[in-house]
């Protein structure tokens, strides 16, 4: 597979995973703002989900403005619309390496987010219905990829991109929720909405018998390999799919990246973080994010031809 094709498939998957994560956290945030959390800080989430990097002057005063900026804005490089457009452009450039069904689903997703009915629901009527419609397309994309794409190189790079992005989004969402907790409010309530954002509240209630507690939540988000949005689960999936590239890789390239992945996994598994408190978790987030971004950059250098 040409490096530009691998790169396009990799980033198609990252943009789609990013879209899914942003929609889930915005849906949960909207419900929280209407239900239990008074004076919800939409500015924190707009800045934290990437808008600040584009324009430090972006200010939102209510949820309608936040949803418009984070979902529909063409000027926001991190909006749902921008991510879907970029994913679709990458898919268009490699149509020979994805199935017709995957392309059709992505095309329908693109038209749905641009549909005036979606904008009307988000900005004037019921945002939850708009979120559910968009997330349904996201689920359809993942299912279509799973049942129609062959398990060749394209699928491998797609899967690596998906899990790298999922891991980084889980870290971002955890970090932002911790900032909310520092400001004040019911800590257990914030942990609940964090888990809802990661589709992990039901899992937590079944597998962790205690009331919501920071140590249990951090363990689930970082280390629980049964939880599909945990950092360790995602990193193990990256390693799993990367190992399938051994036969088509230059030995020195494969060994270098294999070592980096193995070190990152070991650091996660064996780091002593008991009773580390908020500051310790913040450091853990930073260390893990830096390590994973290093893996991603090395992958780009060795397999996608980045200089």
Backbone as a ProteinNet text record, in pm:
[ID]
protein_1_A
[PRIMARY]
XXXXXXXXXXXXXXXXXXXXXXXXXXXXXXXXXXXXXXXXXXXXXXXXXXXXXXXXXXXXXXXXXXXXXXXXXXXXXXXXXXXXXXXXXXXXXXXXXXXXXXXXXXXXXXXXXXXXXXXXXXXXXXXXXXXXXXXXXXXXXXXXXXXXXXXXXXXXXXXXXXXXXXXXXXXXXXXXXXXXXXXXXXXXXXXXXXXXXXXXXXXXXXXXXXXXXXXXXXXXXXXXXXXXXXXXXXXXXXXXXXXXXXXXXXXXXXXXXXXXXXXXXXXXXXXXXXXXXXXXXXXXXXXXXXXXXXXXXXXXXXXXXXX
[TERTIARY]
84.4	0	87.8	55.6	130.1	116.4	222.7	220.7	109.8	82	-24.1	-161.1	-178.8	-305.6	-320.7	-214	-217.8	-246.7	-184.4	-204.9	-350.1	-407.9	-545.7	-644	-623.1	-711.9	-698.2	-574.6	-546.1	-619.4	-610.8	-672.9	-823.3	-871.8	-1016.3	-1073.1	-1006.6	-1052.6	-1041.7	-933.7	-916.6	-1024.5	-1055.1	-1158.3	-1295.5	-1324.2	-1453.6	-1463.9	-1355.5	-1355.6	-1365.5	-1296.7	-1303.1	-1446	-1511.9	-1650.4	-1740.2	-1725.8	-1809.3	-1789.4	-1664	-1635.3	-1688.8	-1671.9	-1721.6	-1873.3	-1941.4	-2087.1	-2134.2	-2069.8	-2112.5	-2091.7	-1977.3	-1953.3	-2043.3	-2074	-2164.8	-2307.3	-2348.1	-2482.8	-2496.6	-2396.4	-2399.6	-2394.1	-2311.2	-2298.4	-2429.3	-2495.9	-2624	-2725.6	-2734.1	-2829.2	-2794	-2664.3	-2621.1	-2657.7	-2640.9	-2669.6	-2818.4	-2902.6	-3047.3	-3102.5	-3018.1	-3067.3	-3007.9	-2881.4	-2824.4	-2720.8	-2645.2	-2534.9	-2582.3	-2583.3	-2625.6	-2509.7	-2543.6	-2441.6	-2330.8	-2371.6	-2275.4	-2175.3	-2046.6	-1940	-1914.9	-1992.9	-1975.1	-1842.8	-1794.6	-1668.8	-1552.7	-1552.9	-1446.8	-1441.9	-1557.9	-1562.4	-1532.4	-1577.4	-1545.2	-1394.4	-1332	-1187.2	-1113.7	-1158.8	-1089.3	-1098.7	-1205.5	-1221.9	-1156	-1078.1	-993.8	-1016.4	-1126.6	-1155.8	-1053.5	-1002.8	-908.8	-783.5	-742	-621.5	-640.6	-765.8	-794.3	-811.4	-885.1	-916.4	-938.8	-839.5	-853.2	-963	-1020.3	-1124.8	-1265.8	-1277.7	-1410	-1474.5	-1591.3	-1663.2	-1805.9	-1854.3	-1993.3	-2059.7	-2185.3	-2257.7	-2368.4	-2402	-2507.1	-2486.2	-2569.8	-2547.6	-2574.5	-2666.6	-2693.3	-2568.5	-2502.6	-2380.3	-2270.5	-2260.9	-2158.8	-2183	-2307.6	-2338.7	-2318.3	-2353.8	-2332.2	-2183	-2102.4	-1958.2	-1893.2	-1932.4	-1865.8	-1919.4	-2036.9	-2093.1	-2102.9	-2150.9	-2187.6	-2090.9	-2000.6	-1915.6	-1814.4	-1811.8	-1712.8	-1578.2	-1578.1	-1454.6	-1378.4	-1446.4	-1383	-1317.2	-1185	-1110.8	-1142.6	-1205.7	-1235.4	-1384.2	-1465.4	-1609.6	-1642.7	-1759.8	-1807.1	-1813.7	-1866.4	-1875.3	-1737.3	-1639.8	-1504.6	-1444.5	-1464	-1410	-1471.4	-1602.4	-1668.6	-1625.9	-1613.1	-1566.9	-1427.4	-1338.7	-1202.4	-1198.5	-1279.6	-1286.4	-1336.2	-1436.4	-1493.2	-1392.3	-1314.9	-1213.1	-1105	-1065.2	-967.9	-1025.4	-1151.5	-1215.7	-1226.5	-1258.5	-1270.8	-1138.2	-1027.7	-896.5	-851.4	-917.6	-876.4	-995.8	-1085.2	-1206.1	-1177.3	-1062.7	-1027.8	-991.2	-968.5	-922.7	-1028.9	-1144	-1256.9	-1373.6	-1474.1	-1586.2	-1685.7	-1766.8	-1871.4	-1966	-1992.5	-2084.7	-2029.3	-1898.4	-1836.3	-1844.4	-1814.8	-1823	-1965.9	-2064.2	-2203.9	-2244.5	-2203.9	-2238	-2174.9	-2049.3	-1982.9	-2049.9	-2091.1	-2158.6	-2291.6	-2366	-2493.8	-2472.4	-2366.5	-2332	-2304.3	-2228.3	-2195.6	-2322	-2412.5	-2534.7	-2626.1	-2622.6	-2705.3	-2658.3	-2528.1	-2479.2	-2500.4	-2510.8	-2534.8	-2684.6	-2768.8	-2912.7	-2968.3	-3044.8	-3105	-3189.2	-3244.7	-3324.3	-3236.5	-3111.9	-3019.5	-2988	-2959.3	-2931.6	-3052.2	-3171.3	-3291.9	-3310.8	-3286.1	-3298.8	-3197.2	-3073.3	-2967.8	-2986.8	-3030.2	-3029.5	-3165.6	-3273.6	-3406	-3498.6	-3479.8	-3573.5	-3505.6	-3498.3	-3451.7	-3312.7	-3206.4	-3071.6	-3050.9	-3118.9	-3096.7	-3135	-3243.5	-3282.9	-3175.6	-3118.5	-3010	-2889.2	-2853.5	-2741	-2766.8	-2886.5	-2917.5	-2911.9	-2960.4	-2955.2	-2810.7	-2726.6	-2586.6	-2511.2	-2534.8	-2465.8	-2510.5	-2633.3	-2679.5	-2597.8	-2565.7	-2480.8	-2339.8	-2292.8	-2160.5	-2154.9	-2255.9	-2263.8	-2274	-2351.5	-2366.5	-2233.2	-2153.4	-2020.2	-1934.5	-1927.5	-1843	-1891.2	-2022	-2074.6	-2047	-2058.2	-2034.5	-1887.9	-1798.5	-1655.4	-1631.2	-1691.4	-1665.3	-1712.3	-1826.6	-1881.4	-1852.8	-1792.9	-1769.4	-1623.3	-1535.4	-1395.8	-1312.1	-1227.1	-1134.4	-1029.9	-965.9	-873.3	-729.8	-714.5	-582.6	-521.6	-424.5	-350	-440.4	-537.5	-625.6	-699.3	-752.1	-824.6	-732	-606.9	-510.6	-482.5	-450.4	-421.4	-546.1	-662.5	-788.1	-805.3	-780.1	-798.5	-697.1	-573	-471.7	-512.1	-557.5	-601.7	-718	-813.7	-932	-893.2	-807.4	-776.3	-680.2	-591	-507.9	-595.5	-688.9	-777.1	-866.5	-919.5	-1006.9	-932.1	-809.6	-727.4	-705.4	-667.1	-640.6	-767.5	-881.4	-1008	-1047.6	-1025.7	-1057.8	-975.6	-847.9	-762.9	-812.8	-849.1	-897	-1024.3	-1117.8	-1246.8	-1226.9	-1140.3	-1110.2	-1047.6	-953.5	-886.9	-986.6	-1076	-1174.6	-1272.5	-1312.2	-1404.1	-1336.1	-1207.7	-1135.2	-1127.4	-1116.6	-1118.2	-1253.3	-1361.6	-1494.7	-1502.6	-1448.2	-1453.5	-1375.2	-1261.6	-1180.6	-1256.2	-1342.2	-1420.8	-1521.9	-1573.7	-1668.5	-1787.4	-1869.7	-1986.9	-1976.4	-2080.3	-2088	-1992.6	-1888.1	-1786.1	-1843.7	-1926.9	-1985.5	-2069	-2139.7	-2221.7	-2133.1	-2020.4	-1930	-1869.7	-1834.6	-1782.1	-1888.3	-2012.3	-2121.9	-2129.8	-2126.4	-2137.9	-2011.9	-1897.5	-1776.9	-1798.2	-1848.3	-1869.1	-1976.8	-2080.5	-2179.9	-2115.7	-2025.3	-1958.6	-1875.6	-1824	-1741.5	-1820.4	-1951.6	-2039	-1998.5	-1964.2	-1914.2	-1986.2	-2099.6	-2166.8	-2230.5	-2295.9	-2358.2	-2252.5	-2141.2	-2030.5	-1983.5	-1968.7	-1918.1	-2012.9	-2142.4	-2239.5	-2244	-2206.3	-2208.4	-2078.1	-1965.9	-1836.2	-1767.7	-1811.4	-1754.3	-1867.7	-1855.2	-1968.8	-1987.9	-1886	-1897.3	-1967.6	-2004.6	-2056.1	-1945.3	-1983.9	-1885.3	-1774.8	-1653.1	-1537.3	-1425.3	-1346.4	-1241.7	-1149.1	-1102.8	-1005.9	-1063.5	-1190.7	-1253.9	-1271.9	-1313	-1333.9	-1202	-1096.4	-965.5	-915.2	-936.7	-895.2	-968.3	-1098.9	-1176.3	-1127.7	-1107.7	-1071.7	-930	-840.3	-702	-670.9	-716.8	-657	-751.1	-881.1	-972.4	-977.9	-920.6	-911.6	-1043.7	-1145.8	-1278.6	-1360.3	-1311.3	-1383	-1326.7	-1408	-1354.4	-1308.4	-1333.7	-1281.9	-1168	-1117.5	-1005.2	-876.9	-784.1	-656.5	-578.6	-572.7	-496.2	-558.6	-690.8	-756.9	-723.5	-733.4	-707.4	-562.1	-469.9	-328.6	-296.7	-359.9	-340.4	-394.4	-503.2	-556.2	-462.4	-402.5	-303.2	-188.9	-139.8	-30.5	-73.8	-195.1	-247.2	-248.6	-302.2	-309.9	-173.6	-89.6	43.2	123.7	112	189.6	155.7	39	2.1	80.4	151	230.3	372.9	407.2	546.7	598.7	519.7	566.3	587.3	526.3	539.7	624.3	685.9	762.6	912.2	988	1131.9	1159.8	1242.7	1262.9	1299.9	1389.8	1431.9	1318.5	1231.5	1117.1	1017.4	989.7	893.6	942.4	1070.8	1123.4	1124	1153.1	1155.5	1017.4	916	780.3	725.3	759.5	716.7	770	896.2	955.1	881.1	849	778.2	641.2	570.6	438.8	450.1	548	566.6	600.1	682.5	718	596.5	515.8	396.4	298.7	282.6	191.8	244.6	374.4	434.4	421.7	444.8	433.1	291.3	192.9	53.8	22	63.9	27.3	92.7	216.1	294.3	325.1	275.2	295.5	219.4	283	218.6	144.9	10.4	-69.1	-171.1	-152.6	-248.9	-248.1	-369	-385	-303.5	-294.8	-213.8	-284.5	-417	-490.9	-502.1	-571.1	-595.7	-465.3	-369	-242.8	-170.1	-170.6	-105	-172.6	-306.5	-379.1	-350.2	-344.2	-311.5	-174.8	-77	56.8	51.3	-29.5	-43.6	-103	-203	-263.3	-158.2	-82.1	19.4	125.7	174.4	277.9	227.1	105.3	49.5	23.3	-33.8	-60.7	69.4	172.7	301.5	357.9	347.5	401.2	324.5	192.1	109.7	127.7	137.3	162.3	298.9	394.6	524.1	513.2	432.6	408.2	343.2	242.6	172.2	266.2	351	444.7	547.2	593	689	624.1	499.2	426.1	419.1	389.8	381.7	517	622.9	756.3	799.8	772.7	825.3	735.1	602.8	509.7	437.6	428.4	355.9	448	576.3	672.3	680.2	632.9	646.5	793.4	838.9	977.8	984.2
-119.8	0	124.6	222.4	347.3	421.8	492.2	562.7	667.3	734.6	836.4	772.6	650.7	580.2	540.3	484.8	447.6	569.6	681.2	805.3	852.1	844.8	889.5	802.1	671.5	581.1	602.6	618.7	643.9	768.8	877.3	1002.6	1002.6	929.7	913.1	854.8	751.1	686.8	780.8	856.8	948.9	1057.2	1112.7	1216	1159.3	1037.4	977.7	945.7	895	867	996.5	1100.5	1230.4	1284.6	1269.8	1313.6	1242.5	1111.9	1032.3	1076.4	1096.7	1135.1	1273.9	1368.6	1504	1503.8	1430.3	1425.3	1365.3	1260.1	1196.3	1288.1	1357.1	1443.8	1567.1	1618.8	1733.6	1693.8	1575.7	1527.8	1515.3	1453.3	1436.5	1571.1	1661.9	1794.6	1871.9	1861.2	1930.2	1876.6	1745.7	1686.3	1727.6	1727.3	1767.7	1912.6	1998	2140.6	2166.3	2078	2093.3	2021.4	1938.2	1852.7	1888.9	1851.6	1860.9	1970.9	2003.8	2098.4	2239.8	2321.8	2460.5	2544.8	2645.5	2735.2	2656	2566	2479.3	2564.5	2529.1	2608.2	2560.7	2611.8	2572.1	2622.8	2734.9	2789.5	2693.6	2628.1	2532.2	2420.9	2371.6	2260.1	2305	2423.2	2476	2494.7	2553.7	2573.1	2439.4	2351.4	2225	2129.4	2137.6	2047.9	2102.6	2208.8	2249.5	2385.8	2451.6	2579.8	2686.3	2679.5	2781.1	2784.1	2667.3	2661.1	2733.6	2739.9	2806.6	2956.4	2994.7	3136	3160.9	3218.6	3240.7	3339.1	3405.7	3504.1	3446.9	3317.5	3255.3	3253.6	3313.9	3317.1	3270.1	3186.7	3140.6	3171	3209.4	3246	3148	3057.5	2960.5	2836.4	2735.7	2608.7	2617.4	2703.1	2714.4	2762.7	2862	2912.5	2806.3	2733.5	2629.3	2518.1	2473.4	2366.3	2411.4	2533.5	2585.3	2586.3	2631.9	2641.5	2503.4	2411.4	2281.5	2178.9	2203.6	2106.2	2160.7	2282.5	2331.8	2432.2	2488.1	2596.5	2548.5	2616.7	2588.3	2650.7	2751.7	2820.1	2748	2661.2	2589.4	2461.4	2452.6	2336.8	2208.2	2218.5	2098.2	2067	2137.4	2111.6	1976.7	1925.7	1799.8	1810.7	1920.3	1938.3	1931.9	2001.9	2001.5	1861.9	1789.1	1653.3	1560.8	1571.9	1485.4	1521.8	1650.4	1693	1636.6	1644.7	1595.4	1443.5	1375.3	1229.8	1189.6	1260.2	1231.1	1259.6	1366.2	1397.3	1289.2	1242.1	1132.3	1005.6	977.7	858.9	869.1	987.4	1006.9	975.7	1012.3	993.6	847.7	761.5	620	527.9	564.3	484.7	341.2	318	181.5	94.3	156	80.5	71.1	133.3	115.1	62.9	8.7	-47.7	60.6	27.3	120.6	152.6	53.6	73.6	175	168.1	263.7	404.9	419.1	550.6	604.7	519.7	563.3	611.6	539	578.9	713.7	732.7	859.2	974.1	947.5	1049.5	1089	990.1	1018.1	1096	1062.2	1133.6	1281.4	1305.1	1441.1	1520.9	1460.3	1531.3	1554.2	1461.4	1478.9	1597.8	1610.5	1719.8	1854.8	1856.4	1980.7	2007.2	1913.6	1927.8	2041.4	2132.6	2241.7	2190.8	2070.5	2014.6	1988.3	1944.4	1921.1	2052.4	2155.2	2287.5	2338.9	2319.5	2365	2295.1	2164.7	2089.5	2137.5	2159.2	2198.5	2339.1	2430.6	2571.4	2627.1	2552.9	2608.1	2511.1	2381.3	2285	2189.8	2061.9	1959.8	1908.5	1955	1908.6	1758.8	1697.3	1554.5	1471.5	1508.3	1437.3	1450.2	1569.1	1588.6	1504.2	1501.9	1419.3	1271.9	1225.4	1084	1048.9	1138.5	1114.2	1105.3	1196.8	1198.2	1076.7	1043.5	928.8	797.5	793.1	673.8	653.4	761.8	751.8	706.8	751.5	710.3	560.2	509.4	365.1	288.4	340.6	276.5	271.1	377.3	378.2	265.9	254.4	151.5	11.5	-7.8	-139.1	-173.8	-75.9	-99.9	-131.4	-59.9	-91.4	-234.3	-271.3	-402.5	-517.4	-500.8	-615.2	-613.2	-503.4	-498.4	-488.2	-438.4	-419.1	-543.2	-576.3	-687.1	-648.2	-747.1	-725	-704.3	-635.1	-605.9	-482.2	-425.1	-312.1	-191.1	-167.8	-53.5	-63.6	-181.1	-201.1	-186.8	-232.2	-222.2	-76.5	4.9	146.1	219.4	182.4	240.6	212.2	88.4	49.9	118.1	128.9	198.7	344	409.5	548.4	563.1	472.4	479.5	471	377.1	357	462	514.5	625.8	745.8	775.9	890	866.7	748.3	719.7	738	689.6	702.5	849.9	928.7	1071	1145.1	1110.4	1175.6	1139.4	1015.1	974.7	1056.5	1077.4	1159.1	1303	1357.8	1496.5	1514.7	1422.5	1433.9	1419.8	1327	1312.1	1440.1	1497.4	1619.3	1734	1749.5	1857	1836.2	1713.7	1687	1714.3	1686.2	1716	1866.8	1944.7	2091	2137.3	2074.3	2107.9	2077.3	1964	1923.5	2021.2	2069.5	2164.7	2294.1	2333.7	2456.1	2439.2	2318.5	2293.1	2212	2172.5	2092.8	1952.1	1875.2	1737.6	1650.8	1599.7	1523.6	1397.5	1324.4	1201.2	1228.3	1341.7	1377.5	1398.9	1466.9	1490.5	1359.5	1269.8	1140.1	1063.6	1075.1	1007.7	1056.3	1188.3	1242	1217.1	1206.7	1164	1025.9	933.6	796.7	790.9	872.8	880	926.9	1024.1	1076.2	968.8	873.8	766.1	636.8	645.5	526.8	418.4	462.2	366.6	363.6	434.7	437.8	302.9	242.7	111.7	7.8	10.1	-81.4	-61.6	64.2	93.5	40.3	61.4	19.5	-132.5	-206.3	-352.3	-412.1	-344.2	-403.4	-341.7	-223.2	-159.4	-145.3	-214.3	-228.4	-107.3	-24	90.5	206.1	306	430.1	495.5	583.9	648.1	712.6	666.8	717.4	743.1	843.7	884	768.7	691.1	584.3	481.1	445	347.7	403.7	528.8	590.8	602.1	645.4	657.8	521.1	419.6	284.7	240.5	264.9	224.9	297.4	427.9	506.1	475.4	447.3	423	275.2	186	52.6	-64.7	-44.3	-158.5	-207.6	-324.1	-375.2	-432.7	-439.5	-478.8	-359	-239.1	-116.9	-63.9	-58.9	-27.4	116.1	203.5	339.8	366	261.9	284.2	306.7	375.4	405.7	277.5	188	65.3	-23.5	-38.6	-118.2	-64.1	66.8	126.9	106.6	121.9	105.5	-39.5	-132.9	-274.5	-305.7	-239.6	-259.2	-200.6	-84.6	-28.3	-127.3	-184.1	-281.5	-405.5	-451.5	-570.6	-552.6	-439.6	-417.7	-383.8	-313.1	-280.3	-406.8	-507.7	-630.6	-701.6	-674.3	-733.9	-672.6	-562.8	-498.6	-552.7	-646.6	-691.9	-743	-821.8	-884.2	-783.1	-666.1	-568.2	-448.2	-456.9	-345.3	-370.7	-262.3	-274.3	-316.2	-417	-470	-363.5	-270	-168.8	-72.4	-43.2	43.6	-25.6	-150.9	-225	-236.9	-271.1	-289.8	-159.9	-49	79.2	116	101.1	135.8	32.1	-93.7	-198.3	-170.7	-125.8	-92.6	23.5	127.3	242.6	203.3	119.1	73.5	-11.3	-101.8	-186.8	-106.9	-4.9	80.3	157.9	210	284	194.9	72.2	-21.3	-57.8	-82.7	-116	-0.5	121.3	237.6	252.8	220.1	227.7	119.2	-2.7	-116.7	-113.6	-68.9	-88.2	41.4	153.7	278.9	275.1	319.4	322.5	454.8	448.7	571.2	567.5	479.3	469.7	597.2	647.1	766	884.9	896.2	1003.2	1137.7	1137	1261.8	1324.2	1438.1	1505.9	1542.2	1593.8	1636.8	1518.5	1406.1	1287.3	1237.1	1242	1199.3	1293.8	1423.6	1521.7	1492.7	1459.9	1424.3	1297.4	1201.9	1075.6	1100.5	1186.6	1223	1284.3	1379.1	1447.6	1350.6	1264	1168	1071.9	1022.8	926.6	991.6	1112	1183.3	1208.4	1251.8	1277.9	1151.1	1039.4	912.8	864.9	874.6	827	916.2	1047.1	1136.3	1108.2	1066.5	1026.5	903.4	807.1	687.4	725	812.4	853.9	926	1011.9	1085	990.9	894.5	797.1	711.7	674.4	600.8	682.7	811.4	898.9	908.8	920.1	931.9	805.1	690.5	564.5	500.9	524	454	546.6	674.9	766.1	862.7	854.4	936.5	1078.5	1108.7	1244.8	1271.1	1389.6	1424.2	1493.8
0	0	0	-84.1	-88.3	44.2	83.1	211.2	215.6	102.6	103.4	124.8	75.1	94.5	240.8	298.9	440	527.5	494.8	569	559.1	439.8	419.8	497.1	495.1	567.9	718.8	764.4	905.2	953.8	876.7	919.2	898.1	800.6	787.8	917	967.8	1090.5	1210.3	1216.6	1329.1	1329.2	1213.2	1206.7	1244.4	1203.3	1236	1384.7	1442.6	1586.4	1665.8	1621	1686.7	1683.4	1569.4	1555.5	1655.3	1663.6	1754.3	1898.6	1938.9	2076.9	2109.1	2017	2040.3	2053.6	1966.2	1973.4	2105.3	2151.1	2275.5	2395.6	2399	2514.7	2510.1	2391.2	2382	2417.5	2374.7	2409.8	2561.5	2624	2768.7	2840.2	2789.4	2850.6	2841.6	2726.7	2712.8	2814	2826.9	2921.9	3064.4	3096.9	3230.6	3258.5	3157.2	3176.1	3195.7	3144.1	3157.2	3279.5	3341.4	3448.2	3584.5	3607	3741.7	3760.2	3655.9	3673.3	3643.4	3745.9	3731	3676.1	3594.7	3537	3468.1	3382.4	3313	3235.6	3247	3185.4	3042.4	2949	2808.9	2752.1	2802.8	2751.9	2776.8	2892.2	2924.1	2820.2	2780.9	2686.4	2543.9	2507.4	2374.8	2360.9	2462.9	2459.8	2465.5	2555	2575.6	2459.5	2382.1	2267.7	2141.1	2156	2044.3	1985.5	2017.6	1953.7	1990.8	2113.7	2160.5	2074.9	2025.9	1943.4	1811	1764.6	1637.4	1653.9	1758	1777.7	1926.8	1994.8	2139.5	2175.4	2076.3	2102.9	2093.6	2066.4	2058	2196.5	2207.6	2334.3	2312.3	2402.7	2395.6	2529.2	2522.7	2644.8	2679.8	2587.6	2615.1	2528.1	2554	2485.7	2336.1	2292.2	2148.5	2074.5	2129.2	2066.6	2068.9	2179.4	2190.1	2088.2	2077.1	1983.5	1839.8	1810.2	1675.5	1641.3	1736.9	1710.9	1702	1789.9	1796.6	1697.8	1641.2	1547.8	1406.1	1390	1257.1	1196	1273.9	1225.6	1121	1007	903.4	937.6	1023.4	1059.9	1170.3	1243.6	1354.3	1302.3	1313.7	1263.5	1337.7	1454.4	1532.1	1537.8	1460	1464.1	1401.5	1435.9	1378.2	1226.4	1175.1	1030.4	965.8	1021.7	965.9	967.1	1076.8	1085.7	981	962.8	865.3	723.5	695.1	563	535.9	633.7	614	601.4	681.8	670.3	531.4	483.3	351	239.6	254.2	154.4	150.2	265.9	270.4	209.4	240.1	183.7	32.1	-17.9	-162.1	-232.7	-168.8	-232.4	-232.8	-155.2	-148.1	-169.3	-258.8	-276.9	-320.6	-383.4	-423.4	-304.6	-187.8	-71.1	37.1	16.1	106	22.5	88.6	14.4	-27.1	-125.7	-169.2	-55.1	29.1	140.3	241.2	268.6	361.4	304.3	175	111.9	117.2	93.2	94.3	233.5	336.9	473.3	507.3	468.3	497	422.2	299.8	220.9	285.7	333.4	399.9	530	601.5	725.2	693.8	587.9	544.8	511.8	438.8	401.3	521.9	618.8	738.1	821.6	842.3	926.2	858.7	725.4	652	627.3	666.8	645.3	731.6	674.6	754	871	858.2	967.4	1090.2	1065.6	1176.6	1246.8	1169.7	1228	1306	1252.2	1319.3	1453.9	1456.7	1581.4	1684.8	1642.2	1735.2	1789.9	1706.1	1743.9	1783.1	1751	1779.9	1851.6	1830.2	1887	1984.5	1948.7	2042.6	2003.2	2067.5	2031.3	2049.4	2146.1	2170.8	2048.4	1982.1	1860.3	1752.6	1738.5	1641.6	1677.9	1806.9	1850.4	1818.7	1849.6	1826.4	1677.9	1593.7	1449.4	1399.5	1446.8	1404.5	1459.3	1584.8	1643.9	1581.3	1534	1463.1	1336	1267.5	1148.4	1185.1	1299.4	1345.3	1372	1440.9	1466.6	1335	1241.5	1111.3	1037.7	1049.3	987.5	1043.8	1176.9	1237.4	1200.6	1201.7	1164.7	1020.4	931	788.8	763.2	829.1	818.5	863.4	974.9	1033.8	945.6	877.2	804.2	654	603.4	458.3	417.9	505.1	464.8	489.7	391.9	412.7	517	573.4	685.4	638.3	526.1	472.8	535.9	465.5	519.4	547.5	459.4	480.1	612.1	642.1	766.5	886.8	871.2	980.5	1014.3	913	939.4	988.7	938.8	986.7	1135.6	1176.4	1316.5	1407.4	1362	1441.7	1461.9	1355.6	1367.5	1463.3	1453.2	1540	1686.9	1722.6	1863.5	1918	1835.9	1882.4	1913.9	1825.3	1847.9	1969.1	1985.2	2099.6	2230.7	2234.5	2354.2	2389.6	2292.2	2316.5	2357.7	2296.8	2335.2	2478.1	2519.6	2657.1	2756	2724.8	2811.4	2816.5	2701.2	2696.1	2778	2759.9	2829.7	2980.4	3022.1	3164.7	3220.5	3147.8	3193.5	3208.6	3112.6	3119.4	3234.4	3256.1	3366.9	3501.2	3511.1	3634.6	3658.8	3551.9	3568	3622.1	3574.5	3627	3775.9	3816.5	3956.8	4044.1	3993	4068.9	4095.9	4001	4018.5	4131	4146.4	4254.1	4206.7	4301.1	4267.7	4322	4300.4	4347	4266.3	4331	4259.5	4196.3	4270	4216.5	4092.3	4092.1	3976.5	3853.1	3871.4	3759.1	3707.4	3799	3754.2	3675.7	3717.8	3646.5	3502.3	3485	3349.6	3266.3	3332.4	3260.3	3200.6	3280.5	3232.7	3125.4	3138.5	3031.4	2900.8	2910.2	2790.7	2721.1	2799	2744.3	2726	2735.1	2723.6	2822.8	2946.5	3043.9	3177.1	3189	3318.8	3353.3	3256.5	3281.5	3316.8	3244.6	3274.6	3419	3459.2	3593.8	3701.1	3680.8	3780.8	3795.9	3692.4	3697.8	3749.9	3724.6	3756.5	3878.2	3920.5	4039.5	4140.2	4249.6	4342.1	4432.9	4447.8	4536.7	4467.5	4546.9	4489.4	4407.8	4317.4	4231	4313.7	4287.4	4360.7	4261.4	4288.6	4195.6	4158	4256.2	4227.4	4130.7	4150.3	4062.1	3920.9	3912.2	3780.9	3705.6	3774.9	3710.4	3666.5	3749	3709.6	3584.8	3579.7	3461.7	3336.7	3345.9	3227.7	3181.8	3274.5	3236.2	3212.1	3299.3	3305.5	3280.8	3280.2	3268.6	3124.4	3099.2	2961.4	2912.3	2998.7	2952.3	2904.5	2932.7	2896.6	2764.4	2657.7	2524.4	2503.8	2601.2	2590.9	2688.4	2751.5	2842.8	2764.2	2827	2763.2	2734.1	2832.8	2813.4	2707	2707.7	2603.9	2465.7	2448.7	2318.1	2276.1	2370.5	2337.7	2302.3	2371.4	2337.6	2197.6	2158.9	2023.8	1919	1949.4	1857.6	1838.5	1948.2	1939.3	1860.9	1886.3	1818.2	1666.8	1621.9	1477.4	1418.5	1493.3	1441.9	1414.6	1499.6	1481.5	1350.4	1295.3	1167.3	1051	1078.5	974.3	966.4	1052.1	1059.7	926.1	855.5	731.4	618.6	627.9	519.6	562.3	680.2	734.6	721	713.2	728.8	872.8	894.4	1030.7	1132.5	1093.8	1191	1225.5	1127.5	1153.9	1246.5	1216.3	1297.1	1441.2	1460.7	1595.3	1675	1608.5	1678.3	1730.4	1646.3	1689.4	1786.3	1767.6	1859.9	2000.5	2008.1	2138	2204.1	2126.2	2182.2	2234.5	2159.7	2204.5	2330.3	2332.4	2449.2	2573.7	2557.4	2671	2721.3	2628.9	2669	2745.1	2698.3	2765	2904.1	2914.3	3044.5	3142.4	3093.6	3181.4	3234.3	3150.5	3195.3	3297.1	3266.9	3350	3488.2	3493.7	3615.5	3689.6	3638.3	3711.5	3842.9	3949.2	4080.3	4096.4	4091.7	4098.6	4211.3	4305.1	4414.5	4498.8	4527.4	4610.7	4558.9	4426.4	4367.9	4375.3	4389.9	4393.6	4255.8	4251	4124.1	4053.1	4129.2	4067.9	4005	4073.7	4020.1	3893	3889.6	3769.9	3654	3682.5	3578.5	3518.1	3602.5	3553.4	3468.6	3510.7	3438.2	3299.9	3294.3	3166.1	3073.5	3126.2	3046.2	2996.5	3084.1	3045.3	2938.3	2957.4	2862.8	2728.2	2730.3	2605.5	2528	2598	2533	2470.8	2542.1	2492.1	2369.3	2373.9	2262.1	2140.1	2160.9	2048.3	1986.2	2068.5	2015.8	1927.9	1970.7	1889.9	1757.9	1763.2	1642.3	1545.4	1598.6	1512.9	1451.6	1530.3	1476.1	1368.2	1387.3	1283.8	1155.4	1168.8	1051.9	981.9	1059.1	999.5	926.8	988.4	934.7	829.1	839.7	750.2	652.6	683.7	596	522.8	551.5	478.1	523.7	649	699.6	730.6	705.1	737.9	872.9
[MASK]
+++++++++++++++++++++++++++++++++++++++++++++++++++++++++++++++++++++++++++++++++++++++++++++++++++++++++++++++++++++++++++++++++++++++++++++++++++++++++++++++++++++++++++++++++++++++++++++++++++++++++++++++++++++++++++++++++++++++++++++++++++++++++++++++++++++++++++++++++++++++++++++++++++++++++++++++++++

